[in-house]
Structure formats: C-alpha cells, structure tokens
C-alpha cells in the first residue's frame, strides 16, 4: 500500500461507481454512474474547489501570502475554505447569518475562521455586501464564490476531464445540482467542447425553482437552490433543467446507502433521483450523476 506524505493529494481521486444495486432495486432499464466528489476532509466537493480557488488567485497575483480571505458562507464551502486557508497560511473571515446555530459556529471557528454576523432579514445579498465591505476595510481578498469564475474553472480543469477520462465519453448525460452554478457550468463547458451527444442536466429543488424560472421558497436540500440565478450559472451549456422535491431527494439518498453503501447527502440524492427519471422517461440510458457531498451517520 502506498504511504502518502499528505492527505491532500487524494482529494482529487474521485472514483466513478456503477450504482447497480439502486438500478436493480428500481428495475431501471439502464445504468447509473456516480462521480463521488466528497473524499475531502470536510466531506464535500468544496474541499478540492477551495484549494483550487486559492491557488488560482495566488497564481494571478490577486492573493498575496498571508493575506486575509473573506467569504459570505456558513455552509460546506465556508468550512472547506476555512480549512484550506488554515493549511495555506491565510487568515479567514466568514460572513454568516446571526441565526446560525451554535454548533455550526463552533465548527467554523474550530477550522480557524473569524465570524462576522449579518442580519437574516438582509438575506444572501446582505451577506455579500458585508463581505465586500469587510474585504475593503481589512485589505483582504473577497472570494465571491457565486460569481468568481475560478469556481467553474476548477471544474473545467478537474471535474470535467476526470469524468471523461473515467468513462471514455461512454455516457449520454451528466446530471449536476445547482447551488453556485460552478459545477454544472464548468463540467458542461468542458464536456460540450469534446462531445455533442452528452446531455448536460441541471437539478434544483422543486420547492425553489429559480433556474427554471419558477417560484422560490424554502426546501430541504442543502447546497442546492440558492433562491436566485447565480452569476456562475451558464444556461447555454444546459440541455435540461429538472426539479426534484426535497422528499424524493432525501429518500433517494437513504436508498442508495442501503443498496450500494454510498453515504449520499440530500443534494446527491436529488441528482440521483433526476438520473433515475431520465432513464424511466427514455431520455438517457447511461447517465452519470455528480455526488458533491456525503452525509455522516452517527
């Protein structure tokens, strides 16, 4: 067995797995593949993404050694960025809603983040405004995850090529959830440059359909459905937008744990359920879904 000097090289070792148990359980006339992008330290695709975005900003000279990084996030990207900053020697300030639970606050502080609080009444836009002001006042670098092209660039360079290398292009759809829009945009742009036959499918919560132009509301799929169309979302590479209910996403996540032993989170369950629907409706026979996060069972 290989002995590694660091855990970080394995972040990009994301296997592609055939979900044979799930397909058999649901009697699907097709095959579902899953790209498991959740092997990092905080348990989501954001680990590799955060490291990549820091590296790209440093390469351009936008981020200096030891410079403070500022971001508006209390979710998986905030956690991944906090850890990546700690490892690379950058102080980090996260803008989080004042209503964030104490356990999450403690977790983010434990990763090295300084927390500043925004009013929940100001929403996402208020968090972003405070992040910009904070970066300006402290001379920091505002990561701006939802609009920074380094987000989809990571997926153009890493995720898209990895999927094509693993499958040889022998898939007929790639199914990705939309939160910041970086994954579906970056992967979609890379795959579209090489293969015309592969459909790019974007998935959002049924209860919050900003991408599809529908109503926006609360939902139970963390990481998807920001409630607005993010700047990083490129609609021109997306062939189909699918809406999945929170209940269907959660059930699919639980089911694939039992059938294939994969600890999928609800956002992974959403793309899995969408892939299942593609097969059932005759729109695909071998879709690949991107699992961007895992859930921990205590």
C-alpha positions in Angstrom: 0.0 0.0 0.0 1.3 3.5 -0.9 2.3 5.7 2.0 1.4 9.4 1.4 3.2 12.4 2.9 -0.1 14.3 2.9 -3.8 13.7 2.7 -4.4 16.4 0.2 -3.2 14.5 -2.9 -6.2 12.2 -2.5 -8.7 15.0 -2.7 -8.9 14.7 -6.5 -9.1 10.9 -6.5 -12.8 10.8 -7.1 -14.0 7.3 -8.2 -16.8 6.7 -10.7 -19.1 4.0 -9.4 -21.8 2.0 -11.1 -24.9 2.1 -8.9 -26.0 -1.5 -9.7 -27.9 -2.0 -6.5 -30.0 1.1 -6.9 -30.8 0.4 -10.6 -31.8 -3.2 -9.7 -34.0 -2.1 -6.8 -35.9 0.3 -9.0 -35.9 -2.0 -12.1 -34.3 0.5 -14.3 -33.6 -0.3 -18.0 -30.3 1.5 -17.9 -27.2 2.1 -15.9 -26.5 5.0 -13.5 -22.9 6.0 -12.8 -21.9 8.3 -9.9 -18.8 10.5 -9.7 -18.0 10.6 -6.0 -16.6 14.0 -5.3 -16.7 14.0 -1.5 -13.5 12.5 -0.3 -12.0 15.6 1.2 -11.5 16.5 4.9 -14.9 18.3 5.4 -16.8 15.8 3.3 -17.8 17.6 0.1 -16.6 18.7 -3.3 -15.8 22.1 -1.8 -12.5 20.8 -0.3 -10.8 20.5 -3.7 -12.6 23.6 -5.0 -11.5 25.8 -2.1 -7.9 24.7 -2.6 -8.1 25.3 -6.3 -9.6 28.8 -6.0 -6.9 29.8 -3.6 -4.2 28.5 -5.9 -5.7 30.2 -9.0 -6.0 33.6 -7.1 -2.4 33.2 -6.0 -1.1 32.4 -9.5 -2.7 35.6 -10.8 -1.2 37.7 -8.0 -4.7 38.6 -6.7 -4.0 36.8 -3.4 -0.7 37.6 -1.5 0.9 35.3 1.0 -0.7 35.7 4.4 -3.5 37.9 3.1 -6.9 37.6 4.7 -9.6 35.9 2.7 -13.2 36.9 3.1 -16.3 35.0 2.1 -20.0 35.0 2.7 -20.7 31.4 3.6 -21.8 29.3 6.6 -22.2 26.1 4.5 -19.9 23.5 3.0 -17.8 26.0 1.0 -17.2 28.1 4.1 -16.0 25.1 6.0 -13.8 23.9 3.2 -12.4 27.4 2.6 -11.6 27.8 6.3 -9.6 24.6 6.4 -7.8 25.4 3.1 -6.9 28.8 4.4 -5.6 27.4 7.6 -3.4 24.9 5.8 -2.1 27.6 3.4 -1.5 30.3 6.0 -4.3 32.7 5.2 -6.4 34.2 7.9 -10.1 33.9 7.0 -13.2 35.9 7.9 -16.6 34.3 7.1 -19.8 36.3 7.0 -22.6 34.2 8.4 -26.3 34.8 9.4 -26.8 35.8 13.0 -29.3 32.9 13.3 -26.7 30.3 12.6 -26.8 27.5 15.2 -24.1 27.5 17.9 -22.8 24.1 16.9 -22.1 25.3 13.4 -20.4 28.4 14.6 -18.2 26.4 16.9 -17.3 24.1 14.0 -16.3 27.0 11.7 -14.3 28.7 14.5 -12.5 25.4 15.1 -11.4 25.4 11.5 -9.8 28.8 12.1 -12.4 31.2 10.8 -13.3 34.5 12.3 -17.0 35.1 12.1 -18.9 38.3 11.4 -22.7 38.3 11.6 -25.3 39.6 9.1 -29.0 40.2 9.8 -31.1 37.3 8.5 -33.5 39.9 7.1 -30.8 41.0 4.7 -30.5 37.6 3.1 -27.8 36.4 0.8 -27.3 39.9 -0.8 -26.8 41.4 2.7 -24.1 38.8 3.5 -22.3 39.6 0.2 -22.4 43.3 0.8 -20.9 42.9 4.3 -18.2 40.6 2.8 -17.2 43.2 0.3 -17.1 46.0 2.9 -15.1 43.8 5.2 -12.5 42.9 2.5 -12.1 46.5 1.6 -11.7 47.7 5.2 -9.1 45.0 6.1 -7.3 44.8 2.7 -8.5 41.3 2.2 -9.4 39.2 -0.8 -13.1 38.6 -1.3 -13.5 35.1 -2.7 -17.0 35.8 -4.1 -17.8 32.1 -4.6 -21.1 32.6 -6.5 -19.6 35.0 -9.1 -15.9 34.2 -9.2 -15.0 32.4 -12.4 -12.3 30.4 -10.6 -15.2 28.3 -9.3 -16.3 26.9 -12.7 -12.6 27.0 -13.8 -11.8 24.3 -11.2 -14.5 22.1 -12.8 -13.2 22.8 -16.3 -9.8 21.7 -15.3 -10.5 18.9 -12.8 -14.1 17.5 -12.7 -14.9 17.6 -16.4 -11.7 15.9 -17.6 -11.8 13.4 -14.8 -15.3 12.3 -15.8 -14.4 11.9 -19.5 -11.2 10.0 -18.5 -13.1 7.6 -16.3 -15.9 6.9 -18.7 -14.2 7.4 -22.1 -17.2 9.5 -23.0 -19.4 6.5 -22.9 -22.3 8.2 -21.1 -25.3 10.0 -22.5 -26.0 12.5 -19.7 -24.2 14.3 -16.9 -26.5 15.3 -14.0 -25.4 18.0 -11.6 -27.1 20.0 -8.9 -27.1 23.8 -9.0 -26.1 25.8 -5.9 -23.4 28.3 -7.0 -23.7 27.1 -10.6 -19.9 26.3 -10.8 -20.2 22.5 -11.2 -22.8 22.3 -14.0 -21.1 25.3 -15.8 -17.5 24.1 -15.6 -18.3 20.5 -16.3 -20.8 21.4 -19.0 -18.4 23.7 -20.9 -15.6 21.1 -20.8 -17.8 18.2 -22.0 -19.6 20.3 -24.6 -16.2 21.1 -26.2 -15.5 17.4 -26.7 -18.8 15.6 -27.0 -22.1 16.7 -28.5 -24.0 13.6 -27.6 -23.8 14.0 -23.9 -26.7 15.9 -22.4 -26.0 18.4 -19.5 -28.8 18.3 -16.9 -29.1 20.8 -14.1 -31.1 19.9 -11.0 -32.7 22.2 -8.5 -35.3 21.8 -5.7 -38.9 21.6 -6.8 -39.7 24.0 -3.9 -37.3 26.6 -5.2 -37.1 26.8 -9.0 -35.1 30.0 -9.7 -33.1 28.3 -12.5 -36.2 27.1 -14.2 -37.9 30.5 -13.9 -40.5 29.3 -11.3 -41.3 30.1 -7.7 -38.7 30.4 -5.0 -39.3 29.1 -1.5 -37.8 27.0 1.4 -36.6 23.5 0.7 -34.8 20.6 2.3 -31.8 20.1 0.0 -28.8 21.9 1.5 -26.3 23.0 -1.1 -28.9 23.4 -3.9 -31.4 26.2 -4.7 -29.9 29.4 -3.6 -33.1 31.3 -4.4 -31.6 33.2 -7.3 -29.8 32.6 -10.6 -26.1 32.8 -9.7 -23.6 34.7 -11.9 -21.6 31.5 -12.4 -24.5 29.6 -14.0 -24.2 29.3 -17.8 -27.6 28.4 -19.2 -26.2 27.9 -22.7 -24.5 24.6 -21.9 -27.5 23.2 -20.1 -29.9 21.0 -22.1 -32.4 20.3 -19.4 -33.4 21.7 -16.0 -35.1 19.2 -13.7 -36.8 19.9 -10.4 -36.7 17.3 -7.6 -38.8 17.5 -4.4 -36.9 17.5 -1.1 -38.7 14.3 -0.1 -37.6 12.5 -3.2 -34.0 13.7 -2.8 -33.9 12.5 0.8 -35.4 9.2 0.0 -33.0 8.5 -2.8 -30.1 9.4 -0.6 -31.2 6.9 2.1 -32.0 4.3 -0.6 -28.5 4.4 -2.2 -26.9 4.0 1.2 -28.8 0.7 1.6 -28.4 -0.6 -2.0 -24.8 0.5 -2.8 -23.3 1.6 0.6 -22.8 5.2 -0.5 -23.4 7.8 2.2 -25.1 10.3 -0.1 -26.4 13.6 1.2 -29.7 15.1 0.0 -28.1 17.0 -2.8 -26.6 13.8 -4.1 -30.0 12.2 -3.7 -31.5 14.9 -5.8 -29.2 14.3 -8.8 -29.6 10.5 -8.4 -33.4 10.8 -8.5 -33.1 13.0 -11.6 -30.9 10.4 -13.3 -33.5 7.7 -12.4 -36.2 9.9 -14.0 -34.1 10.3 -17.2 -33.9 6.5 -17.6 -37.6 6.0 -16.8 -38.7 8.6 -19.3 -36.4 7.2 -22.0 -34.2 10.3 -22.1 -31.0 8.5 -21.2 -29.7 5.0 -20.8 -26.3 5.7 -19.1 -26.4 8.9 -17.1 -23.6 10.0 -14.8 -24.6 12.0 -11.7 -22.1 14.1 -9.7 -22.3 13.4 -5.9 -20.9 16.6 -4.4 -21.4 15.7 -0.7 -21.8 12.9 1.8 -23.7 12.6 5.0 -22.3 11.4 8.3 -24.3 8.8 10.2 -23.7 8.9 14.0 
